[in-house]
Amino acid sequence: MADRLTAALEGYLAHLTVERGLATHTLAAYRRDLTRYVEHLRACGRTDPAQVTERDAEDYVLVMRTGSDGRAVLSPASAARSVVAMRGWHRFLALDGLAPTDAAADVRPPQQPRRLPKAISVQDVGRLLDAAGVGDGPVPLRDRALLELVYSTGARISEAVGLDVDDLDLTPDRAAVRLLGKGGKERVVPVGSYAARAVEAYLVRGRPALAQAGRGTPAIFLNTRGARLSRQSAWAVLRTAAERAGLDAAHLSPHTLRHSFATHLLAGGADVRVVQELLGHASVTTTQIYTMVTPDTMREVYAASHPRAR
C-alpha cells in the first residue's frame, strides 16, 4: 500500500518533466522536497494519497520549521519552496482523481521575517557627510553636495545622478527638487538648508570647473570628464567617504542614506503617509517597514516609559 504514495509522486514528477518541461535542477528540488513530505505522511500512517488530510499538510509546515522529523530545519525561503511543491502535487492528485480533494489548497508557507532596512545614526550620517567634503577643488564640493542631497530628500541614487540643473529650485525657505522615480513618476521633495547650501556651493564653485572638460550636459552632478556622474561613481563617492569617516564601508550603500532619511523622519514624529510621498512609494505598506523597531530600541522605550520598569 505504501507504494501508492511513491507511484503518485513519480507520476507527478513525470508530469512535470513531460508536460511542464522543468529544468533538471528544479525537478531535483521537487523530488527532494516531496520525498521528505512523503516520509512525513508515512509517519502519520498514510499509505494512499486519498488518505491525506489538510491537517497532515499543515503539520508538515511545522515539521520543516522545527526539524521534528529528525531532518534539517528549513529556512523560511526553503520551507516556502517546499510548500509550493506540496501544493502543486496535491492539486495534481485531485485533478487526476487520485485524491477526493486538494488537501493543501489552503496551506500557506511560513511567513518570512521582515528585514529592517539598514540605517545609520544621525551622528554617523554627520560624520559621513563631513568626510565627503574633505579636500580642495571641485570634487569634494560635488561629493558633499551629492550625499547631502540624497540624505536630505531620500532620493534613490539613480534619481540623484539623473538630476538636471532645471530640476532644482534653491529659493531660500522653499528649496525643492523634482525627482523622477520608478515608472516615470515625478515627485517634488523639499531640500533642507544643509543640502541647499552644499549644492549651491558646488554649483557656484565646483560644477563650472568640471563642466569645462565636457560638452555642455545639463546634469547637476558631473564627473571629471564633464559628463553625467554614473551610479557606479556615486557608489565610489559614498564608499570613500565611509572609509574616511571610519564607518563600515562594506555594509553601506547609497540606499543606506535613503533608509536613514525615512527612519530619522519617522523617529522625529513624521506621519508615515508623508514619508510615503517623500520616498515615492506607491503603497504605504512599503513605507511602514520603517516603523518597525529593534529590540534594543524597544527595551529603551520600555525602560524610559513604564512606571515600574526600573
C-alpha positions as CSV (number, residue, x, y, z in Angstrom):
1,M,0.0,0.0,0.0
2,A,2.9,2.4,0.8
3,D,3.9,2.1,-2.9
4,R,0.8,4.2,-3.8
5,L,2.4,7.3,-2.4
6,T,5.6,6.6,-4.3
7,A,3.7,5.8,-7.5
8,A,1.7,9.1,-7.1
9,L,4.9,11.0,-6.6
10,E,6.7,9.5,-9.6
11,G,3.6,10.2,-11.7
12,Y,3.7,13.9,-10.7
13,L,7.4,14.2,-11.4
14,A,6.9,12.6,-14.8
15,H,4.1,15.2,-15.4
16,L,6.5,18.0,-14.5
17,T,9.1,16.6,-16.8
18,V,7.0,15.9,-19.9
19,E,4.1,18.4,-19.6
20,R,5.9,21.3,-17.9
21,G,9.4,20.8,-19.1
22,L,11.0,21.9,-15.9
23,A,14.8,22.2,-15.7
24,T,16.8,19.3,-14.2
25,H,17.8,21.2,-11.1
26,T,14.2,22.3,-10.5
27,L,13.0,18.7,-10.8
28,A,15.7,17.6,-8.4
29,A,14.5,20.2,-5.8
30,Y,10.9,19.0,-6.2
31,R,11.9,15.4,-5.7
32,R,13.9,16.2,-2.6
33,D,11.1,18.3,-1.1
34,L,8.3,15.9,-1.9
35,T,10.3,12.8,-0.8
36,R,10.6,14.3,2.6
37,Y,6.9,15.1,2.6
38,V,6.0,11.5,1.7
39,E,8.1,10.3,4.6
40,H,6.2,12.6,6.9
41,L,2.9,11.2,5.5
42,R,4.0,7.6,6.1
43,A,5.0,8.6,9.7
44,C,1.4,9.8,10.0
45,G,0.1,6.4,8.9
46,R,-0.9,7.4,5.4
47,T,-0.3,4.9,2.7
48,D,-2.5,6.3,-0.1
49,P,-2.9,9.9,-1.5
50,A,-6.6,9.6,-0.9
51,Q,-6.0,9.3,2.9
52,V,-4.1,12.6,3.2
53,T,-5.9,15.3,5.2
54,E,-5.4,19.1,5.4
55,R,-4.1,18.6,8.9
56,D,-1.4,16.3,7.6
57,A,-0.3,19.0,5.2
58,E,-0.4,21.8,7.8
59,D,1.5,19.7,10.3
60,Y,4.3,19.3,7.7
61,V,4.9,23.0,7.6
62,L,5.7,22.9,11.3
63,V,7.9,19.9,10.8
64,M,10.0,21.8,8.3
65,R,10.4,24.7,10.7
66,T,11.3,22.6,13.7
67,G,13.1,19.6,12.3
68,S,10.9,17.3,14.5
69,D,11.3,14.5,11.9
70,G,15.0,14.4,12.6
71,R,15.9,16.2,9.4
72,A,17.3,19.7,8.9
73,V,15.4,22.7,9.9
74,L,14.5,24.7,6.7
75,S,14.8,28.4,6.4
76,P,11.6,30.3,5.7
77,A,12.6,30.6,2.0
78,S,13.3,26.9,1.6
79,A,10.1,26.0,3.5
80,A,8.1,28.2,1.2
81,R,9.6,26.5,-1.8
82,S,8.7,23.1,-0.3
83,V,5.1,24.3,0.3
84,V,4.8,25.3,-3.3
85,A,5.9,21.8,-4.4
86,M,3.4,20.2,-1.9
87,R,0.5,22.4,-3.1
88,G,1.3,21.5,-6.8
89,W,1.4,17.8,-6.0
90,H,-1.9,17.8,-4.2
91,R,-3.6,19.9,-6.9
92,F,-2.3,17.3,-9.5
93,L,-3.7,14.4,-7.3
94,A,-7.1,16.0,-7.1
95,L,-7.3,16.8,-10.8
96,D,-6.1,13.3,-11.7
97,G,-8.7,11.6,-9.5
98,L,-6.1,10.1,-7.1
99,A,-7.5,12.1,-4.1
100,P,-11.0,13.2,-3.4
101,T,-10.0,16.8,-2.5
102,D,-7.0,19.1,-2.7
103,A,-5.6,18.6,0.8
104,A,-3.1,21.5,0.6
105,A,-5.3,24.1,-1.1
106,D,-5.4,26.3,2.0
107,V,-1.9,25.6,3.3
108,R,0.3,28.6,3.4
109,P,4.1,28.8,3.7
110,P,5.6,30.1,6.9
111,Q,5.8,33.9,7.0
112,Q,9.3,35.1,6.2
113,P,10.6,37.6,8.8
114,R,10.6,41.2,7.5
115,R,14.1,42.6,7.5
116,L,14.6,46.0,9.0
117,P,16.0,48.5,6.4
118,K,19.6,49.3,7.2
119,A,20.0,52.8,8.6
120,I,22.8,54.6,10.4
121,S,22.6,57.0,13.2
122,V,22.2,60.8,12.8
123,Q,25.7,61.1,14.2
124,D,27.2,58.7,11.7
125,V,25.4,60.5,8.9
126,G,27.0,63.7,10.0
127,R,30.5,62.0,10.0
128,L,29.8,60.6,6.6
129,L,28.8,63.9,5.1
130,D,31.7,65.8,6.7
131,A,34.1,63.2,5.3
132,A,32.7,63.5,1.8
133,G,33.7,67.2,1.7
134,V,37.3,66.8,2.8
135,G,39.9,68.3,0.4
136,D,40.2,71.1,-2.1
137,G,38.9,71.5,-5.6
138,P,35.5,70.8,-7.3
139,V,35.3,67.0,-6.5
140,P,34.9,67.3,-2.7
141,L,32.3,70.0,-3.3
142,R,30.4,67.7,-5.6
143,D,30.7,64.7,-3.3
144,R,29.4,66.6,-0.3
145,A,26.5,68.1,-2.3
146,L,25.6,64.7,-3.7
147,L,25.4,62.9,-0.4
148,E,23.8,65.9,1.4
149,L,21.1,65.9,-1.3
150,V,20.4,62.2,-1.1
151,Y,20.1,62.3,2.7
152,S,18.0,65.5,2.6
153,T,15.5,64.2,0.1
154,G,15.6,60.4,0.4
155,A,16.3,60.1,-3.3
156,R,17.4,56.9,-4.9
157,I,20.9,57.2,-6.2
158,S,19.6,56.8,-9.8
159,E,17.3,59.7,-9.2
160,A,20.1,61.8,-7.8
161,V,22.6,61.3,-10.6
162,G,19.7,61.7,-13.1
163,L,19.0,65.2,-12.0
164,D,19.4,68.2,-14.3
165,V,20.0,71.8,-13.2
166,D,16.5,72.7,-14.1
167,D,15.1,70.1,-11.7
168,L,16.4,72.1,-8.7
169,D,15.0,75.2,-7.0
170,L,17.2,76.7,-4.3
171,T,14.9,79.6,-3.4
172,P,15.5,80.3,0.3
173,D,12.9,78.8,2.7
174,R,11.3,76.8,-0.1
175,A,14.1,74.9,-1.8
176,A,12.9,71.8,-3.6
177,V,13.9,69.2,-6.2
178,R,11.9,67.4,-8.8
179,L,12.7,63.7,-8.7
180,L,11.9,61.2,-11.5
181,G,11.1,57.9,-9.8
182,K,10.1,54.4,-10.8
183,G,7.7,54.1,-13.7
184,G,8.4,57.7,-14.7
185,K,6.5,59.0,-11.7
186,E,7.5,62.5,-10.7
187,R,7.5,64.0,-7.1
188,V,8.7,67.3,-5.7
189,V,10.6,67.0,-2.4
190,P,11.8,69.8,-0.1
191,V,15.5,70.3,0.2
192,G,16.9,71.0,3.7
193,S,19.1,74.0,4.4
194,Y,22.3,72.0,4.8
195,A,21.8,70.3,1.5
196,A,20.8,73.5,-0.2
197,R,24.0,75.3,1.0
198,A,26.1,72.3,-0.1
199,V,24.5,72.1,-3.5
200,E,24.7,75.9,-4.1
201,A,28.4,75.9,-3.1
202,Y,29.0,73.1,-5.6
203,L,27.1,74.8,-8.4
204,V,29.0,78.1,-7.9
205,R,32.5,76.8,-7.2
206,G,32.6,73.2,-8.3
207,R,30.4,72.4,-11.3
208,P,31.8,75.1,-13.6
209,A,35.3,73.7,-13.3
210,L,34.1,70.1,-14.0
211,A,31.9,71.3,-16.9
212,Q,34.9,72.8,-18.8
213,A,36.0,69.3,-19.7
214,G,32.6,68.3,-21.1
215,R,30.2,69.2,-23.9
216,G,27.5,71.1,-22.0
217,T,25.4,68.4,-20.3
218,P,22.5,69.7,-18.2
219,A,23.3,67.2,-15.4
220,I,23.9,68.6,-12.0
221,F,26.5,66.1,-10.9
222,L,29.4,65.7,-13.3
223,N,32.5,63.5,-13.4
224,T,36.0,64.8,-14.0
225,R,35.4,64.5,-17.8
226,G,32.4,66.8,-17.6
227,A,29.8,64.1,-18.3
228,R,27.0,63.0,-16.0
229,L,28.1,61.1,-12.9
230,S,27.3,57.4,-13.1
231,R,25.6,55.3,-10.4
232,Q,28.8,53.3,-10.0
233,S,30.8,56.5,-9.4
234,A,28.3,57.6,-6.9
235,W,28.8,54.3,-5.0
236,A,32.5,55.0,-5.0
237,V,31.9,58.5,-3.6
238,L,30.0,57.0,-0.7
239,R,32.5,54.2,-0.1
240,T,35.4,56.6,0.0
241,A,33.6,58.9,2.4
242,A,32.6,56.0,4.7
243,E,36.2,54.7,4.8
244,R,37.4,58.2,5.6
245,A,34.8,58.6,8.4
246,G,35.8,55.3,9.9
247,L,32.4,53.7,9.1
248,D,31.8,50.1,7.9
249,A,32.0,50.8,4.2
250,A,31.4,47.2,3.2
251,H,27.8,47.4,4.7
252,L,27.0,50.9,3.4
253,S,25.3,51.7,0.1
254,P,23.7,54.9,-1.3
255,H,20.4,53.3,-0.3
256,T,21.6,53.4,3.3
257,L,21.1,57.2,3.2
258,R,17.6,56.7,1.8
259,H,16.8,54.3,4.6
260,S,18.3,56.7,7.2
261,F,16.2,59.5,5.8
262,A,13.0,57.6,6.3
263,T,14.0,56.2,9.7
264,H,15.1,59.6,11.1
265,L,11.9,61.3,9.8
266,L,9.7,58.8,11.5
267,A,11.7,58.8,14.7
268,G,11.2,62.6,14.7
269,G,7.4,62.2,14.6
270,A,6.7,62.5,10.8
271,D,3.5,60.9,9.6
272,V,4.1,57.7,7.7
273,R,2.0,58.8,4.8
274,V,4.0,62.0,4.4
275,V,7.2,59.9,4.3
276,Q,5.5,57.6,1.7
277,E,5.0,60.6,-0.5
278,L,8.6,61.8,0.0
279,L,10.0,58.4,-0.8
280,G,7.8,57.9,-3.8
281,H,6.4,54.6,-2.6
282,A,3.2,53.5,-4.4
283,S,1.9,51.9,-1.3
284,V,2.1,52.9,2.4
285,T,2.7,49.3,3.2
286,T,6.2,49.6,1.8
287,T,6.9,52.6,3.9
288,Q,5.5,51.0,7.1
289,I,8.5,48.7,7.4
290,Y,10.5,51.8,8.6
291,T,8.1,52.0,11.6
292,M,9.4,48.6,12.9
293,V,11.7,49.0,15.9
294,T,14.7,47.0,17.0
295,P,14.7,45.0,20.3
296,D,17.2,47.5,21.7
297,T,15.0,50.4,20.9
298,M,12.0,48.6,22.4
299,R,13.9,48.0,25.6
300,E,15.0,51.6,25.8
301,V,11.5,52.9,25.3
302,Y,10.1,50.5,27.8
303,A,12.6,51.4,30.4
304,A,12.0,55.1,30.0
305,S,8.2,54.9,29.8
306,H,6.9,52.2,32.1
307,P,6.3,53.4,35.7
308,R,7.6,50.2,37.2
309,A,10.3,49.3,34.6
310,R,13.2,50.3,37.0
